[in-house]
Amino acid sequence: MTKPVLSPEQIASYFENGYLHVSGLIPDEISKRGEDAMWRNMGIDRDDPSTWDKRERGHTAFDDPDLVACYTEDYCTAAWQVSEGDLSRERFKPPSRGYSINTFPQEGEWRPHGGHLDHSIKEHGHKTFPYAYRVAAMTYLSDVESHGGATIVWPGSIHKVDAFARSDPEKYEMMWELGRAVHELNLGEPIEIPAKRGDVLLYHVFCIHSGSMNVNKYPRLAMNMKW
Protein backbone atom coordinates (compact mmCIF):
# COMPACT_ATOMS: atom_id res chain seq x y z
CA MET A 1 0.00 0.00 0.00
CA THR A 2 1.26 3.47 -0.87
CA LYS A 3 1.96 5.59 2.20
CA PRO A 4 0.11 8.94 1.96
CA VAL A 5 2.16 12.12 1.79
CA LEU A 6 -0.63 14.69 1.88
CA SER A 7 -3.08 15.01 4.76
CA PRO A 8 -6.86 14.85 4.24
CA GLU A 9 -6.94 18.58 4.95
CA GLN A 10 -4.41 19.29 2.20
CA ILE A 11 -6.35 17.19 -0.29
CA ALA A 12 -9.58 18.97 0.65
CA SER A 13 -7.85 22.32 0.14
CA TYR A 14 -6.67 21.25 -3.31
CA PHE A 15 -10.17 20.38 -4.45
CA GLU A 16 -11.67 23.50 -2.92
CA ASN A 17 -9.17 25.93 -4.42
CA GLY A 18 -7.85 24.03 -7.45
CA TYR A 19 -4.23 24.14 -6.28
CA LEU A 20 -2.04 23.22 -3.33
CA HIS A 21 1.27 24.76 -2.28
CA VAL A 22 3.33 22.04 -0.58
CA SER A 23 6.29 23.49 1.32
CA GLY A 24 9.53 21.53 1.41
CA LEU A 25 8.23 18.52 -0.49
CA ILE A 26 11.66 18.01 -2.08
CA PRO A 27 14.50 17.36 0.39
CA ASP A 28 16.98 20.22 0.60
CA GLU A 29 20.00 18.30 -0.67
CA ILE A 30 18.04 17.12 -3.73
CA SER A 31 16.61 20.55 -4.57
CA LYS A 32 20.07 22.09 -4.14
CA ARG A 33 21.51 19.67 -6.71
CA GLY A 34 18.57 20.50 -8.94
CA GLU A 35 19.30 24.22 -8.69
CA ASP A 36 22.95 23.62 -9.51
CA ALA A 37 21.96 21.45 -12.47
CA MET A 38 19.65 24.13 -13.84
CA TRP A 39 22.45 26.71 -13.88
CA ARG A 40 24.83 24.17 -15.38
CA ASN A 41 22.45 23.25 -18.18
CA MET A 42 21.72 26.86 -19.01
CA GLY A 43 25.46 27.43 -19.36
CA ILE A 44 25.53 30.74 -17.51
CA ASP A 45 27.15 32.04 -14.33
CA ARG A 46 24.75 32.49 -11.44
CA ASP A 47 27.10 35.05 -9.88
CA ASP A 48 27.50 37.17 -13.02
CA PRO A 49 24.26 38.82 -14.18
CA SER A 50 26.03 40.05 -17.31
CA THR A 51 25.91 36.45 -18.59
CA TRP A 52 22.20 36.03 -18.06
CA ASP A 53 21.34 37.40 -21.49
CA LYS A 54 22.98 34.25 -22.88
CA ARG A 55 20.49 31.99 -21.14
CA GLU A 56 18.34 29.47 -22.92
CA ARG A 57 15.18 31.30 -23.90
CA GLY A 58 11.69 29.92 -23.70
CA HIS A 59 10.88 26.58 -22.17
CA THR A 60 13.66 24.03 -22.48
CA ALA A 61 13.86 20.35 -21.54
CA PHE A 62 17.17 19.24 -20.07
CA ASP A 63 18.41 15.66 -19.85
CA ASP A 64 19.98 15.79 -16.43
CA PRO A 65 19.53 13.20 -13.66
CA ASP A 66 19.83 15.85 -10.95
CA LEU A 67 16.74 17.59 -12.33
CA VAL A 68 14.77 14.37 -12.70
CA ALA A 69 15.76 13.38 -9.14
CA CYS A 70 13.58 16.21 -7.81
CA TYR A 71 10.56 14.07 -8.69
CA THR A 72 10.94 11.88 -5.64
CA GLU A 73 8.71 9.04 -4.52
CA ASP A 74 6.90 11.39 -2.13
CA TYR A 75 6.49 14.00 -4.86
CA CYS A 76 4.87 11.53 -7.26
CA THR A 77 2.68 10.14 -4.49
CA ALA A 78 1.44 13.63 -3.61
CA ALA A 79 0.50 14.22 -7.26
CA TRP A 80 -1.32 10.89 -7.34
CA GLN A 81 -3.25 11.73 -4.17
CA VAL A 82 -4.93 14.72 -5.83
CA SER A 83 -5.58 12.98 -9.16
CA GLU A 84 -9.23 12.17 -8.32
CA GLY A 85 -8.49 8.56 -7.54
CA ASP A 86 -9.24 6.63 -10.73
CA LEU A 87 -5.63 6.25 -11.91
CA SER A 88 -3.14 3.85 -10.35
CA ARG A 89 -0.13 5.09 -8.40
CA GLU A 90 2.07 3.45 -11.05
CA ARG A 91 0.87 5.99 -13.60
CA PHE A 92 2.60 8.77 -11.66
CA LYS A 93 6.21 8.34 -12.64
CA PRO A 94 9.05 10.86 -12.76
CA PRO A 95 9.59 12.48 -16.18
CA SER A 96 12.53 11.48 -18.34
CA ARG A 97 13.73 15.11 -18.52
CA GLY A 98 13.48 18.31 -16.52
CA TYR A 99 11.29 20.86 -18.30
CA SER A 100 12.50 24.33 -17.31
CA ILE A 101 10.23 27.31 -16.93
CA ASN A 102 12.60 29.99 -15.65
CA THR A 103 11.92 33.71 -15.30
CA PHE A 104 14.80 36.19 -15.31
CA PRO A 105 14.82 39.71 -13.88
CA GLN A 106 13.50 42.47 -16.08
CA GLU A 107 12.86 46.17 -15.80
CA GLY A 108 9.44 47.71 -15.53
CA GLU A 109 6.47 47.83 -13.21
CA TRP A 110 5.48 44.43 -11.84
CA ARG A 111 2.38 42.80 -13.24
CA PRO A 112 1.00 39.31 -13.70
CA HIS A 113 0.65 37.81 -17.13
CA GLY A 114 -2.83 36.93 -18.33
CA GLY A 115 -4.67 34.14 -16.58
CA HIS A 116 -5.03 31.01 -18.69
CA LEU A 117 -5.64 27.29 -18.82
CA ASP A 118 -2.73 25.06 -19.79
CA HIS A 119 -3.14 22.91 -22.92
CA SER A 120 -5.65 25.34 -24.41
CA ILE A 121 -3.69 26.02 -27.60
CA LYS A 122 -5.76 25.32 -30.70
CA GLU A 123 -2.96 23.67 -32.67
CA HIS A 124 -2.41 21.11 -29.90
CA GLY A 125 -5.93 19.74 -30.28
CA HIS A 126 -6.65 18.79 -26.65
CA LYS A 127 -10.24 17.95 -25.70
CA THR A 128 -11.84 19.32 -22.55
CA PHE A 129 -13.19 15.93 -21.46
CA PRO A 130 -11.61 13.64 -20.57
CA TYR A 131 -9.09 16.00 -19.03
CA ALA A 132 -6.07 16.99 -21.09
CA TYR A 133 -4.01 16.08 -18.00
CA ARG A 134 -4.77 15.09 -14.42
CA VAL A 135 -2.30 17.04 -12.31
CA ALA A 136 0.23 19.74 -13.08
CA ALA A 137 3.13 20.70 -10.85
CA MET A 138 5.51 23.61 -10.52
CA THR A 139 8.84 22.65 -8.95
CA TYR A 140 10.72 25.59 -7.47
CA LEU A 141 14.53 25.42 -7.63
CA SER A 142 15.13 28.87 -6.19
CA ASP A 143 13.47 31.01 -3.56
CA VAL A 144 10.71 33.10 -5.11
CA GLU A 145 9.85 36.33 -3.34
CA SER A 146 6.85 38.51 -4.06
CA HIS A 147 7.19 40.16 -7.48
CA GLY A 148 10.03 37.78 -8.29
CA GLY A 149 8.24 35.77 -10.95
CA ALA A 150 5.86 34.01 -8.57
CA THR A 151 2.95 31.97 -9.89
CA ILE A 152 -0.47 33.64 -9.79
CA VAL A 153 -3.63 31.60 -9.14
CA TRP A 154 -7.34 32.32 -9.01
CA PRO A 155 -8.67 30.40 -5.98
CA GLY A 156 -11.84 28.44 -6.70
CA SER A 157 -11.66 29.02 -10.45
CA ILE A 158 -11.65 25.23 -10.87
CA HIS A 159 -15.37 25.07 -10.01
CA LYS A 160 -16.40 28.01 -12.16
CA VAL A 161 -14.51 26.66 -15.17
CA ASP A 162 -15.88 23.15 -14.67
CA ALA A 163 -19.48 24.39 -14.49
CA PHE A 164 -18.90 26.61 -17.52
CA ALA A 165 -17.47 23.73 -19.56
CA ARG A 166 -20.36 21.44 -18.65
CA SER A 167 -22.96 24.11 -19.43
CA ASP A 168 -22.39 23.52 -23.15
CA PRO A 169 -20.25 20.41 -23.74
CA GLU A 170 -20.57 20.67 -27.49
CA LYS A 171 -19.51 24.30 -27.66
CA TYR A 172 -16.60 23.74 -25.29
CA GLU A 173 -15.56 20.34 -26.54
CA MET A 174 -12.00 21.55 -27.16
CA MET A 175 -9.71 23.08 -24.55
CA TRP A 176 -8.81 25.98 -26.82
CA GLU A 177 -12.48 26.95 -27.06
CA LEU A 178 -12.89 26.74 -23.29
CA GLY A 179 -9.66 28.64 -22.67
CA ARG A 180 -10.74 31.45 -24.95
CA ALA A 181 -14.14 31.75 -23.27
CA VAL A 182 -13.27 31.57 -19.57
CA HIS A 183 -12.31 35.24 -19.57
CA GLU A 184 -16.07 35.88 -19.58
CA LEU A 185 -16.24 34.49 -16.03
CA ASN A 186 -16.06 36.53 -12.85
CA LEU A 187 -13.10 34.77 -11.29
CA GLY A 188 -12.54 37.08 -8.35
CA GLU A 189 -9.15 38.33 -7.24
CA PRO A 190 -5.98 36.33 -7.94
CA ILE A 191 -3.27 35.71 -5.39
CA GLU A 192 0.50 35.53 -5.73
CA ILE A 193 2.32 32.47 -4.36
CA PRO A 194 5.85 33.13 -3.13
CA ALA A 195 7.82 29.92 -2.66
CA LYS A 196 11.06 28.43 -1.40
CA ARG A 197 13.47 26.11 -3.17
CA GLY A 198 12.08 22.60 -2.77
CA ASP A 199 8.44 23.71 -2.69
CA VAL A 200 5.90 22.32 -5.12
CA LEU A 201 2.67 23.84 -6.44
CA LEU A 202 0.14 21.23 -7.58
CA TYR A 203 -2.75 22.50 -9.68
CA HIS A 204 -5.82 21.17 -11.48
CA VAL A 205 -6.38 21.33 -15.22
CA PHE A 206 -9.23 23.82 -14.65
CA CYS A 207 -7.27 26.10 -12.32
CA ILE A 208 -6.83 29.52 -13.93
CA HIS A 209 -3.27 30.66 -13.30
CA SER A 210 -0.49 32.73 -14.78
CA GLY A 211 3.15 33.63 -14.50
CA SER A 212 4.25 37.10 -13.52
CA MET A 213 7.06 39.53 -14.13
CA ASN A 214 10.25 39.14 -12.16
CA VAL A 215 11.32 42.62 -11.10
CA ASN A 216 13.62 41.37 -8.35
CA LYS A 217 17.35 40.74 -8.68
CA TYR A 218 17.49 36.94 -8.90
CA PRO A 219 16.06 34.51 -11.45
CA ARG A 220 13.12 32.31 -10.61
CA LEU A 221 14.22 28.80 -11.43
CA ALA A 222 11.47 26.23 -11.81
CA MET A 223 10.28 23.18 -13.70
CA ASN A 224 6.83 22.18 -14.88
CA MET A 225 5.40 18.68 -15.10
CA LYS A 226 2.03 17.25 -16.05
CA TRP A 227 0.66 13.78 -15.43
SVG drawing of the C-alpha trace seen along z (x, -y; Angstrom):
<svg xmlns="http://www.w3.org/2000/svg" viewBox="-25 -50 55 52">
<polyline fill="none" stroke="black" stroke-width="0.4" points="0.0,0.0 1.3,-3.5 2.0,-5.6 0.1,-8.9 2.2,-12.1 -0.6,-14.7 -3.1,-15.0 -6.9,-14.8 -6.9,-18.6 -4.4,-19.3 -6.4,-17.2 -9.6,-19.0 -7.9,-22.3 -6.7,-21.2 -10.2,-20.4 -11.7,-23.5 -9.2,-25.9 -7.8,-24.0 -4.2,-24.1 -2.0,-23.2 1.3,-24.8 3.3,-22.0 6.3,-23.5 9.5,-21.5 8.2,-18.5 11.7,-18.0 14.5,-17.4 17.0,-20.2 20.0,-18.3 18.0,-17.1 16.6,-20.5 20.1,-22.1 21.5,-19.7 18.6,-20.5 19.3,-24.2 23.0,-23.6 22.0,-21.4 19.6,-24.1 22.4,-26.7 24.8,-24.2 22.4,-23.2 21.7,-26.9 25.5,-27.4 25.5,-30.7 27.1,-32.0 24.7,-32.5 27.1,-35.0 27.5,-37.2 24.3,-38.8 26.0,-40.0 25.9,-36.4 22.2,-36.0 21.3,-37.4 23.0,-34.3 20.5,-32.0 18.3,-29.5 15.2,-31.3 11.7,-29.9 10.9,-26.6 13.7,-24.0 13.9,-20.4 17.2,-19.2 18.4,-15.7 20.0,-15.8 19.5,-13.2 19.8,-15.9 16.7,-17.6 14.8,-14.4 15.8,-13.4 13.6,-16.2 10.6,-14.1 10.9,-11.9 8.7,-9.0 6.9,-11.4 6.5,-14.0 4.9,-11.5 2.7,-10.1 1.4,-13.6 0.5,-14.2 -1.3,-10.9 -3.3,-11.7 -4.9,-14.7 -5.6,-13.0 -9.2,-12.2 -8.5,-8.6 -9.2,-6.6 -5.6,-6.2 -3.1,-3.9 -0.1,-5.1 2.1,-3.4 0.9,-6.0 2.6,-8.8 6.2,-8.3 9.0,-10.9 9.6,-12.5 12.5,-11.5 13.7,-15.1 13.5,-18.3 11.3,-20.9 12.5,-24.3 10.2,-27.3 12.6,-30.0 11.9,-33.7 14.8,-36.2 14.8,-39.7 13.5,-42.5 12.9,-46.2 9.4,-47.7 6.5,-47.8 5.5,-44.4 2.4,-42.8 1.0,-39.3 0.7,-37.8 -2.8,-36.9 -4.7,-34.1 -5.0,-31.0 -5.6,-27.3 -2.7,-25.1 -3.1,-22.9 -5.6,-25.3 -3.7,-26.0 -5.8,-25.3 -3.0,-23.7 -2.4,-21.1 -5.9,-19.7 -6.7,-18.8 -10.2,-18.0 -11.8,-19.3 -13.2,-15.9 -11.6,-13.6 -9.1,-16.0 -6.1,-17.0 -4.0,-16.1 -4.8,-15.1 -2.3,-17.0 0.2,-19.7 3.1,-20.7 5.5,-23.6 8.8,-22.6 10.7,-25.6 14.5,-25.4 15.1,-28.9 13.5,-31.0 10.7,-33.1 9.8,-36.3 6.9,-38.5 7.2,-40.2 10.0,-37.8 8.2,-35.8 5.9,-34.0 3.0,-32.0 -0.5,-33.6 -3.6,-31.6 -7.3,-32.3 -8.7,-30.4 -11.8,-28.4 -11.7,-29.0 -11.7,-25.2 -15.4,-25.1 -16.4,-28.0 -14.5,-26.7 -15.9,-23.1 -19.5,-24.4 -18.9,-26.6 -17.5,-23.7 -20.4,-21.4 -23.0,-24.1 -22.4,-23.5 -20.2,-20.4 -20.6,-20.7 -19.5,-24.3 -16.6,-23.7 -15.6,-20.3 -12.0,-21.6 -9.7,-23.1 -8.8,-26.0 -12.5,-27.0 -12.9,-26.7 -9.7,-28.6 -10.7,-31.5 -14.1,-31.7 -13.3,-31.6 -12.3,-35.2 -16.1,-35.9 -16.2,-34.5 -16.1,-36.5 -13.1,-34.8 -12.5,-37.1 -9.1,-38.3 -6.0,-36.3 -3.3,-35.7 0.5,-35.5 2.3,-32.5 5.8,-33.1 7.8,-29.9 11.1,-28.4 13.5,-26.1 12.1,-22.6 8.4,-23.7 5.9,-22.3 2.7,-23.8 0.1,-21.2 -2.7,-22.5 -5.8,-21.2 -6.4,-21.3 -9.2,-23.8 -7.3,-26.1 -6.8,-29.5 -3.3,-30.7 -0.5,-32.7 3.2,-33.6 4.2,-37.1 7.1,-39.5 10.2,-39.1 11.3,-42.6 13.6,-41.4 17.3,-40.7 17.5,-36.9 16.1,-34.5 13.1,-32.3 14.2,-28.8 11.5,-26.2 10.3,-23.2 6.8,-22.2 5.4,-18.7 2.0,-17.2 0.7,-13.8"/>
</svg>
